[in-house]
Amino acid sequence: MLIATQNPISFGGRKPLSPALTNRFQTIKLDDYSLDDLGIILHKKGHSNFFAKSILNSYQARPHLTPRDLFREAGQYSGERQKGGGISK
């Protein structure tokens, strides 16, 4: 048994699999996280609800970002905040 994952080809640097390779797999597509799901994840990572809503608004305005980018940005902001800095652009 082989289990593999692939991000959507709409993400930068991804190429579709060839038909010969695609025919050897069973494809299961998963829905994207909802904004509520992402907010819950941010809250469980220790961010306030206010912060989660704020960064999710920013995330929604930039559709090219992935959830990984969102969590990285949230973590960077938290690190800067603990050091006494602010959000860097």
C-alpha positions in Angstrom: 0.0 0.0 0.0 1.2 3.5 -0.9 -0.2 6.7 0.5 0.8 10.0 -1.1 -0.3 13.6 -1.0 -0.1 16.4 -3.4 -1.0 20.0 -3.0 -3.2 21.6 -5.7 -1.3 22.5 -8.8 -2.6 26.1 -8.3 0.1 26.4 -5.6 3.4 27.7 -7.0 5.9 25.3 -8.4 3.4 22.3 -8.7 3.0 20.3 -11.9 0.1 17.9 -12.6 0.9 14.2 -12.6 1.0 12.5 -16.0 -2.1 10.5 -17.0 -0.1 7.3 -16.8 0.8 7.9 -13.2 -2.6 9.4 -12.3 -4.3 6.1 -13.4 -2.3 4.2 -10.8 -3.8 6.1 -7.9 -7.2 6.5 -6.3 -7.8 10.2 -5.9 -9.5 11.6 -2.8 -10.0 15.4 -2.7 -10.3 17.2 0.6 -12.0 20.5 1.2 -10.0 23.5 2.2 -10.1 24.6 5.9 -12.9 27.0 6.5 -12.1 30.3 8.2 -13.8 29.0 11.3 -11.5 26.0 11.3 -8.5 28.2 10.8 -9.6 30.5 13.7 -10.0 27.5 16.0 -6.5 26.3 15.1 -5.0 29.7 15.8 -6.9 29.9 19.1 -5.6 26.4 20.1 -2.1 27.6 19.2 -2.5 30.3 21.9 -3.7 33.3 20.0 -6.6 35.4 21.2 -9.9 35.5 19.3 -9.3 39.1 18.4 -5.8 38.3 16.9 -7.2 35.3 15.0 -10.0 37.4 13.5 -7.5 40.2 12.6 -5.0 37.9 10.9 -7.8 35.9 9.2 -9.1 39.2 7.6 -5.6 39.8 6.3 -5.4 36.2 5.1 -8.7 36.5 3.3 -7.5 39.6 1.4 -4.5 37.7 0.0 -5.9 34.6 -1.7 -2.4 33.4 -2.8 -1.4 32.5 0.8 -1.7 29.0 2.1 -2.6 27.9 5.6 1.1 27.3 6.2 1.8 30.9 5.4 -1.0 32.0 7.8 0.4 30.0 10.6 4.0 31.1 9.9 2.9 34.8 9.9 0.9 34.3 13.1 4.0 32.7 14.7 6.3 35.5 13.6 3.9 38.1 14.9 3.8 36.3 18.3 7.6 36.1 18.4 8.0 39.8 17.5 5.3 40.7 20.1 7.1 38.8 22.8 10.4 40.7 21.9 8.5 44.0 22.0 8.3 44.6 18.3 5.4 44.8 15.9 4.3 43.3 12.6 6.9 43.7 9.9 5.9 44.1 6.3 
